[in-house]
Amino acid sequence: MLSLRLPGRMRVARAAVSDGAEVRFERRRAVRATPSRAAYAAHVVDPALLWVVGVLLLTGLVMVYSASIALPDSNRFASYSSTHFLVRHAFALVVGLVAALATFSVPIARLHESAKWLFLLGLVLLVVVLIPGVGKEVYGARRWLSLYVLNLQPSELMKLFVVLYAADFTVRKQDSMQNVRKGFLPMGAAVALVGLLLLLEPDLGAFIVIAAVAMGLLFLGGVNGRLFASLVVIAATTFSLLIWLSPWRRERIFAYLDPFDAANALGKGYQLSHSLIAFGRGELFGVGLGASVEKLHYLPEAHTDFLLAVIGEELGLVGVLTIVVLFFWFTRRAFEIGRQSIKLERTFAGLVAKGIGLWIGVQAFINMGVNTGLLPTKGLTLPLMSYGGSGILVNCVAVAILLRVDFENRKLMRGLG
């Protein structure tokens, strides 16, 4: 039998070719096994949450421009250009997104350590804003600190700081939540101090949101049911007295009950009556983007507190319901992230996530209720959407913290924590 023997060099070359083919095969298999960028991003953060927040922010930017484009026609804003509020709102968005990226890189454990100090910083800012010549006064309220490029509103910062502080307090006092002296009085005193400073500005709306968030986190933290019911009664009584003992707040309540009454339509019920007219004009699909009549100096603060009314007029019931669904989804998702975090024994992170959901949900509900006449008129903006540098900045930071909680949850579930 004739046998052929390959030279040594040929055998080595064939082996090299074979090894090279195996390497290429392994590479191709690794590439197929490696998740795409979109899949990797889905492992890091919740893409649906990013989409919802992005839609709210961008819709707010468009609607703020639409609602404010005619303001320079009035004497008060005559020196402004038609894009003044658009540019400032876009700038606030950029600052907010940069701050959000920086906040996302901070571990939740670090925020836990800083919660008490951030709360103290918020108290200091609330005191500073009350100092004549330091705090900026608008419409008789001293709520802003001028930073030249941006007006900082300490009450907006305090909403976030209270979420962090209440979550930290609940974790520290977990074994004492059934005790009035240890589980309630310290937190009650802290909220009362914040409320006093806010009422001196005055800013009752921010106080209502902060009180609701603090009480909500105490309830979620396991406070005694009877004690919580007592808290609700005390809070309701306190706010009722604050309204009743203030003549101009009391007038707002009566105007809210009948905004179209001859005595109210041109007085305390003026904003609400024109807000309702805007919703009525919008009907099902709206009069068209940019075609609102009420924003033409009939509806005051159309780009801030009553932005939803302009949305209702221009985009109709469909547009309003879309915004309602997006806020409902956001609040529900925040609670899901919080519940998941608590299951992973990350109680502080879970309470922070739920607190952010409570804050955004409660404020959006109050703003929508005011715009539609379900609640008395109160100066609260629509989160993530209304014009306001401090509000947009703090909302973006809050979303970043929520995404960070979700990110750390995902790491733990993948065994990388």
C-alpha positions, 0 to 999 in steps of 0.5 A: 500500500502506498502511503503519503506522508505530508512534510512537517511544514504542511502539517503545521500549516494545516494545524494552524488553519484548523486552530484559526477556524476554531478561533473564528467560530468561537468569536462568532459564537461569543458575538451571538451570545453577547447581548446587544446594546439595547439588551444591555441597557435594559439590564442596567435601567428600565427603558420603559421608565426612561421613555415615559419620563422623556415623553413627559419632559419633551411634551412639557417643553413643547406645551410651555412654548405654546402656552408662553409664546403670546406673553410678550404681548402684555406690558409685564413681559413686553421686554421678553422675546417670544422664545424667552420661556422656551429657552429658559425651560430648555436650559433648566432641562439641560441642567436637570439632565446633567444633575441627573447623570451625576446623581445616578452615579451616587450609590444609594448607600451614600444617600442614606448616609447623607439623608440627615445632612441634606434635610438640615441643608434644606432647613437652612435654605428655607430660613435663608430665603426668608431673609429680606434682601436675600430671598426674591419676592414675587407676587408677595411670596418670598420663595426664591434664591437668585443664582443669576442663571437660575432661581432656586426654590428651596421648597422644591429641594425640600420635597426631595430631602423630606423623602430621603429623611423620612425613609432614613427615619423609618429605617432607623426607628423600625422597632419603634414605629408603634410608639408615639414618642419614639416613632411619631413625635420626632418626625412630626416635629420635623415636618411641623418645622418645615411647615412653619417655614413654608407658611412664612413664605407662604407656600401652603401647596408645598407644605401639603405635598411634603406632609402627604409624602412624610405621612405616606412613608410612615404608613408604608414603614409600618406605623400603627393603624390607629396612630396613622388614623389620628395623624390623618385627623390632625393633619386634616384639622390643621389644614382646615384651620389654616384655610379658615383663619386666612381670609384670602384662602377662605375666599378661594374655597368659596370661589372654587365651589361656584367659579362662574358666580358673578362675584367670583368669575372676575375675582378669586374664581377667575383662573378656575373659570377660564381653565374650565373654559379651556377644557370645554373648548378642547372637547375630544381632540382639541383645537390644535397645537398652538391654537389655544385662545385662553393662553392669550392673556385670559388664563393667568400662569398658563405655562406654570400652574395651569399648563394642563388646561392649555393641553386640554384646549389644544390636544383635547380629552385624548391629550389630557388622558394620555398625560394622566395615564403616563403619570399613573404608570410612573407612580405605579412603576415607582412603587413596583421598584420600591417593593422589589427593593424591599424584597431584596432587603434594601428597605431604605432604597425601597422607601425612597422609591415609593416616596418619589412615586408618592411625591410625583403622584400626589403633586400631579393629582393636586395640579390636575384636580385644581385645573379641572375644578375638583380641588380648590385653586392652589399654586402647584406645578405639574411635575416634569412638565410645567415651567420652573427651573427648580422644579424641573431640576429636582424632578430630574434628580428624583428620577435619577435616584429612582433609576439608581434604585432600580439599577442596584436591584438589577445588579443584585438579582444578577448576582453582581451586587 
